Amino acid sequence: MSTNEFQENPAMTVTAAYLPARATAEGLLPDGPPPAYVTYEGEPNVRVRPLHTPEGGPATLIWAADADSAVVVTDATVAETMHIIEGRAKLTDSDGRSFEIGPGDVLVMPKGWSGRIDTLEFVRKVIVVG
């Protein structure tokens, strides 16, 4: 991973992480057990690559899962924002409303959200959790 520095103002330098698109498909590691409010159906083979995980702050990572599986969320204890890089999924909320999401789509699931995400194709996304 390379790092670019830029001046936000003369008194403060901010270091930003830069990850080329090709790198978001490389170096993904098997994920550990999901949080208590998440269950998996099928065999999603979830892989992740942490990008930024500050203590006490939201975590940013690359997340990927195989097709023909589902993530079931019951009363999420944190909010999650995702940007789909690759693949398609069908999102269904607890009221039964559903729609498909795909490359370029951004989705925000608020704290307390319940529903399921069925992976229709291999999915790779950037997520911010917390």
Disulfide bonds with the S-S distance in Angstrom:
none
